């Protein structure tokens, strides 16, 4: 029998509009699942049951009062949780840190506001590591975020709670953000489709801007169409945004691209990466080869290329990352409450000069100009998403902060490249290893061209559907 949590975002939205499902019933179903399972998967820091039920009741009234159900906002009555790096008016925003455990913003940020305006029901704030810095989600705020495919293993980060929620059926989809792989990493580890949009596609306002343009917000979902719909909702710019993207042509939507064939594409592929000492696990190589064969079988031209980013990019990126760690305005009296890795990264950042930062940014820009002259010859680039399958909870925390950071780099040697370049990139969940663990592959596209990635991913999904592949706890 089909349960509410078996339905996709698009199916839930349709059922609400048609009067087949009540928003209150949908919300209650998800809240009960969160109550029963959240301690095991570590998906939510804060559950906003009262807010969610109030929004669901309002959605129900809107449906009853709508003369034309098609005029309702696209996510009316659909639960969508918000990552705890983002602002939700009147709901605590911990940033994954005990130093901000009592922080309550007075307003929504722009992406949250767009999701709210689309009619979504906000069921809570999903777990994220301290200030979103690590690629795993283990904090002093709540339990670790674990992949539902094996609860002894990490769901990744920094959108780890968002991925755990969707993969465990605690939400039909979730909002996330990605500054170095933070949507794609947990999507790979949890068997989801996730989109890191192009730099400037979504607005990070109104608070601290990402001066380097590394971070962008996007969806984590079970289907390509759901992700495309959420990207339609989240996309857009506001006055003062440092980076922008032109909107799609009039009448076009990302969801529309999920429903059309991509045509024959030229796809580059590579296993090379810039992180010295990072060896790609055989399971990740197998997933990459499998995806290559599938793409070729669908008629695309797949050819080997060398990754145009080398080890010289790594120190410059690290400079940006260390500097970003210093941006959270922590009371000096609270610094000792930060986690060891956070303190380490902030110390490294404070030791840098303004000249160091400007030089790193300029050097990366030079590298990106050269790299794009190569990558723009291809419609998409295929790589593994990660260098290894899901690792045990505690794997990164088991060593000193400096080695922790090195382990993270070796685990994620591909993802941050496209934060540096600003290109859109997606995780596609095509492969599970012999242990039943999801192993994603990554496709990156030309700047501003999420549309091609969405059409191509939808073609892969049609050829090998993954929507109804669930972990045992489902």
C-alpha positions in Angstrom: 0.0 0.0 0.0 1.3 3.4 -0.9 2.1 5.6 2.1 2.2 9.4 2.2 6.0 9.4 2.4 6.2 7.2 -0.7 4.9 10.1 -2.8 7.2 12.6 -4.5 6.9 16.4 -4.1 5.0 16.6 -7.4 2.7 13.8 -6.4 2.0 15.4 -3.0 1.3 18.8 -4.5 -1.1 17.3 -7.1 -2.9 15.3 -4.4 -3.4 18.5 -2.4 -4.7 20.4 -5.3 -7.1 17.7 -6.3 -8.4 17.4 -2.7 -7.2 13.7 -2.4 -4.9 14.5 0.5 -5.2 17.0 3.3 -2.1 19.2 4.0 -2.8 18.7 7.7 -2.8 14.9 7.2 0.4 15.1 5.2 2.1 17.2 7.8 0.9 15.1 10.7 2.3 12.0 8.9 5.7 13.5 8.5 5.8 14.9 12.1 5.0 11.4 13.4 7.8 9.9 11.4 10.2 12.5 12.6 9.2 11.9 16.2 9.7 8.1 15.7 13.0 8.1 13.8 14.9 11.4 14.2 17.0 10.2 17.1 18.3 7.3 14.9 19.1 9.3 11.8 19.9 12.7 13.3 18.1 14.7 10.6 16.6 17.6 12.6 18.0 19.9 15.2 14.6 21.7 15.7 11.1 20.4 14.9 8.6 23.2 14.3 5.4 21.2 14.8 3.2 24.1 15.8 4.4 26.3 12.9 4.0 23.4 10.5 0.5 22.5 11.5 -0.5 26.1 11.4 0.8 26.4 7.9 -0.9 23.2 6.9 -4.2 24.5 8.2 -3.7 27.7 6.1 -2.9 25.6 3.1 -6.1 23.6 3.6 -8.1 26.7 3.7 -6.4 28.0 0.5 -7.3 24.8 -1.3 -10.9 24.9 -0.3 -11.2 28.6 -1.2 -9.4 28.3 -4.5 -11.7 28.7 -7.5 -8.9 27.3 -9.7 -6.6 24.8 -8.0 -4.0 25.5 -10.7 -3.6 29.0 -9.3 -2.3 27.8 -6.0 1.4 28.2 -5.3 3.4 25.1 -6.5 4.3 23.7 -3.1 1.0 24.3 -1.4 0.8 21.9 1.6 4.1 20.1 0.9 6.5 19.8 3.9 10.0 21.2 3.1 12.5 21.5 6.0 15.1 24.2 6.1 18.8 23.8 6.8 19.9 25.3 10.1 22.4 27.6 8.4 19.3 29.5 7.1 17.0 31.9 8.7 13.3 31.1 9.5 11.5 33.9 11.3 10.9 33.0 15.0 12.8 29.7 14.8 16.2 29.1 16.4 19.1 29.1 14.0 22.0 27.3 15.6 24.4 27.2 12.7 25.4 23.8 14.1 27.0 25.5 17.1 26.3 25.6 20.8 27.5 29.2 20.7 24.3 30.0 18.7 22.0 27.6 20.5 19.7 30.5 21.5 19.9 32.5 18.3 16.4 33.3 16.9 16.2 35.4 13.7 13.3 37.9 13.3 12.9 37.3 9.6 13.2 34.7 6.9 16.2 34.8 4.6 15.5 35.2 0.9 15.5 31.5 0.0 13.4 30.5 3.0 11.0 33.3 2.0 10.7 31.9 -1.5 9.9 28.4 -0.2 7.3 29.8 2.2 5.8 31.9 -0.6 5.5 28.8 -2.7 3.1 27.3 -0.1 5.5 24.9 1.6 5.0 23.7 5.2 8.2 24.2 7.2 8.6 21.1 9.5 11.9 22.1 11.1 15.5 22.9 10.8 17.8 20.2 9.6 21.2 19.3 11.1 24.4 20.9 9.8 27.9 20.9 11.1 29.3 23.9 12.9 29.1 26.9 10.5 28.7 24.4 7.6 32.5 23.9 7.5 33.0 20.1 7.5 31.9 17.5 5.0 30.2 15.5 7.8 27.5 16.4 10.4 28.6 15.7 13.9 27.9 18.5 16.4 27.2 19.3 20.1 23.7 20.4 19.2 22.2 17.0 18.3 23.0 13.4 17.3 25.2 12.8 14.2 23.4 12.8 10.9 23.6 9.2 9.6 22.9 7.7 6.2 19.7 5.7 6.5 21.3 3.0 4.4 23.6 2.1 7.3 23.1 3.9 10.6 26.7 3.3 11.6 27.9 5.6 8.8 27.8 9.3 8.2 25.2 11.1 6.1 27.9 13.6 5.2 27.6 17.4 5.3 27.1 20.1 5.4 23.5 19.4 4.3 23.7 16.1 6.2 20.5 16.5 8.1 18.6 17.5 5.0 19.9 14.3 3.1 19.1 12.0 6.1 15.6 13.5 6.3 14.8 12.8 2.7 16.4 9.4 2.5 14.7 8.2 5.6 11.2 9.5 4.5 11.1 12.2 7.1 10.6 14.8 4.3 9.7 14.5 0.6 12.6 16.9 -0.2 14.8 19.4 1.6 16.5 22.7 1.1 20.3 22.7 1.3 23.4 24.7 0.5 26.7 24.0 -1.1 30.0 25.8 -0.6 32.4 22.9 -1.3 30.2 20.0 -2.0 27.6 20.3 0.8 24.6 19.2 -1.3 26.3 16.7 -3.5 28.3 14.9 -0.7 25.3 14.0 1.4 23.2 13.3 -1.7 25.8 10.7 -2.7 26.0 9.1 0.7 22.2 9.0 1.1 21.2 7.9 -2.5 19.6 11.2 -3.5 19.5 13.6 -6.4 21.0 16.9 -5.5 21.7 20.1 -7.5 24.4 22.7 -6.7 23.2 25.5 -9.0 25.4 27.9 -10.8 27.0 30.8 -8.9 24.4 33.5 -8.5 21.3 31.3 -9.4 19.9 31.7 -5.8 20.3 34.6 -3.4 22.2 34.1 -0.1 20.8 37.3 1.4 20.1 39.3 3.3 22.9 38.7 5.8 26.6 37.8 5.4 27.5 37.6 1.7 29.8 34.9 0.4 32.4 37.2 -1.0 34.2 34.4 -2.9 31.0 33.1 -4.5 31.7 29.6 -3.4 28.3 28.9 -1.8 24.8 28.6 -3.4 21.5 27.1 -2.2 19.7 24.2 -3.9 17.5 21.1 -3.4 18.0 17.5 -2.3 15.3 15.2 -3.6 14.3 11.7 -4.6 13.6 12.6 -8.2 15.0 15.0 -10.9 11.6 16.6 -11.5 11.2 17.4 -7.8 14.6 19.0 -7.7 13.8 21.0 -10.8 10.5 22.3 -9.3 12.3 23.3 -6.1 15.0 25.1 -8.1 12.3 27.0 -9.9 11.0 28.1 -6.5 14.4 28.9 -5.0 16.0 30.7 -8.0 16.1 34.4 -8.3 18.1 37.5 -7.3 17.6 40.4 -5.0 19.1 44.0 -5.0 22.6 43.9 -3.7 23.4 40.3 -4.7 27.1 40.1 -5.6 26.6 37.3 -8.1 23.5 36.9 -10.3 22.2 34.7 -13.2 19.8 35.8 -15.8 16.4 34.1 -15.4 15.3 31.4 -17.9 13.6 32.7 -21.0 9.9 33.6 -20.6 7.7 30.6 -20.4 10.6 28.2 -19.6 11.1 26.4 -16.3 13.6 24.0 -14.9 10.7 21.5 -14.4 10.1 21.8 -18.1 13.6 20.7 -18.8 13.1 17.6 -16.6 10.4 16.6 -19.1 12.4 16.9 -22.3 15.1 14.9 -24.0 18.6 16.4 -23.8 19.6 15.5 -27.3 23.0 13.9 -28.2 25.6 15.5 -25.9 29.4 15.6 -25.8 30.4 14.4 -22.3 34.0 14.5 -20.9 34.9 12.2 -18.1 37.9 12.0 -15.8 39.1 10.3 -12.6 41.9 12.8 -12.2 41.6 15.4 -9.4 43.9 17.9 -7.6 44.1 16.3 -4.1 47.5 14.6 -3.7 47.2 11.4 -1.8 43.5 10.8 -2.5 42.9 7.4 -4.1 39.5 6.8 -5.6 37.9 3.6 -4.1 37.1 0.8 -6.5 33.4 1.1 -5.7 33.5 4.8 -6.9 35.4 3.8 -10.0 32.8 1.1 -10.7 30.0 3.7 -10.3 31.8 6.0 -12.7 32.4 3.3 -15.3 28.8 2.2 -15.0 27.5 5.7 -15.6 29.9 6.1 -18.5 28.5 3.0 -20.2 24.9 4.1 -19.5 25.5 7.5 -21.0 27.2 6.0 -24.1 24.3 3.5 -24.4 21.9 6.5 -24.5 23.7 7.8 -27.5 26.0 10.4 -26.0 29.6 10.9 -27.0 31.7 10.1 -23.9 35.4 10.8 -24.0 38.3 10.9 -21.5 39.9 14.2 -20.6 42.3 15.4 -18.0 41.0 17.4 -15.1 42.0 21.1 -15.8 42.4 21.8 -12.1 45.8 20.8 -10.6 47.2 20.7 -7.1 48.2 24.3 -7.3 44.5 25.3 -6.8 44.4 23.6 -3.4 46.3 26.1 -1.2 44.3 29.0 -2.7 41.0 27.3 -2.0 42.2 26.5 1.6 42.9 30.1 2.1 39.3 31.0 1.2 38.0 28.2 3.4 40.0 29.3 6.4 38.9 32.8 6.0 35.2 31.8 5.7 35.6 30.0 9.0 36.3 33.4 10.7 33.1 35.1 9.5 30.7 33.8 12.2 30.6 36.5 14.9 31.4 34.5 17.9 31.7 36.2 21.3 35.3 35.8 22.5 33.9 34.3 25.7 32.2 31.6 23.6 35.2 30.6 21.4 36.2 27.8 23.8 32.8 26.2 23.2 33.5 25.7 19.5 34.5 22.3 18.2 38.2 21.6 17.8 38.1 21.6 14.0 36.3 24.9 13.9 38.8 26.5 16.3 41.6 25.1 14.1 40.1 26.5 10.9 39.5 29.9 12.5 43.0 30.1 13.9 44.4 29.4 10.4 42.1 32.1 9.0 43.1 34.7 11.5 46.8 34.1 10.7 46.2 35.2 7.1 46.7 38.7 5.8 44.4 40.7 3.5 47.0 40.2 0.8 46.9 36.4 1.2 43.1 36.4 0.7 43.1 38.7 -2.3 46.0 36.8 -3.9 44.2 33.5 -3.4 41.0 34.8 -5.0 42.9 36.2 -7.9 44.9 33.1 -8.4 41.8 30.9 -8.5 40.3 33.2 -11.0 43.3 32.7 -13.3 42.9 29.0 -12.9 39.2 29.1 -13.7 39.7 31.1 -16.9 42.1 28.4 -18.1 39.9 25.5 -17.0 36.7 26.8 -18.6 38.4 27.2 -21.9 38.7 23.4 -21.8 35.5 22.4 -20.0 33.2 24.6 -22.2 33.9 22.3 -25.1 31.7 19.8 -23.4 28.0 19.8 -22.5 28.8 18.0 -19.3 31.7 16.5 -17.3 31.4 13.2 -15.5 33.4 12.3 -12.4 32.8 10.3 -9.2 31.1 12.5 -6.6 33.4 11.2 -3.8 36.5 9.1 -3.5 35.0 6.6 -1.1 31.8 5.0 0.0 30.1 6.3 3.2 32.5 6.3 6.1 31.7 5.4 9.8 30.4 8.1 12.1 33.5 9.4 13.9 35.9 8.7 11.1 36.9 12.3 10.8 36.6 13.2 14.5 38.9 10.3 15.5 42.1 12.4 14.6 43.5 15.8 15.4 42.0 18.8 13.5 44.8 19.1 11.0 44.6 15.4 9.9 40.8 15.7 10.1 40.9 18.4 7.4 43.3 16.3 5.3 40.9 13.3 5.6 38.1 15.5 4.4 40.1 16.7 1.4 41.0 13.1 0.4 37.3 12.0 0.8 36.0 14.9 -1.4 38.6 15.6 -4.1 36.1 16.5 -6.9 33.3 18.5 -5.4 34.9 21.9 -4.5 36.3 22.4 -8.0 32.9 23.4 -9.2 32.3 25.8 -6.3 35.6 27.5 -7.4 34.5 27.6 -11.0 30.9 28.4 -10.2 29.5 25.8 -12.6 26.3 23.9 -11.8 26.8 20.3 -10.7 24.6 17.4 -9.6 24.9 14.1 -7.8 23.1 11.3 -9.6 22.3 8.2 -7.6 22.7 5.4 -10.1 24.8 2.8 -8.3 24.8 0.8 -5.0 27.8 -1.3 -4.0 27.8 -4.9 -2.8 27.1 -3.7 0.8 23.9 -1.9 -0.4 25.5 1.5 0.1 24.7 4.3 -2.4 27.6 5.5 -4.6 26.9 8.7 -6.5 28.4 10.1 -9.7 28.7 13.8 -10.5 27.8 15.7 -13.6 28.9 19.3 -14.0 27.7 21.6 -16.7 28.5 25.0 -18.3 28.0 28.1 -16.2 24.3 29.0 -16.1 23.2 25.7 -17.8 21.4 23.8 -15.1 18.8 23.0 -17.8 21.1 20.6 -19.7 22.1 18.8 -16.5 18.5 18.4 -15.5 17.4 17.0 -18.9 20.4 14.6 -18.9 19.8 13.5 -15.3 16.1 12.9 -16.1 17.1 10.8 -19.0 19.4 8.7 -16.8 16.6 8.4 -14.2 14.2 7.1 -16.9 16.7 4.6 -18.0 17.5 3.4 -14.5 14.9 4.6 -12.0 16.0 5.0 -8.4 12.9 6.7 -6.8 11.5 3.6 -5.2 14.9 2.2 -3.9 14.7 2.7 -0.2 16.8 1.9 2.9 15.5 -0.8 5.2 14.1 1.7 7.8 11.8 3.2 5.1 
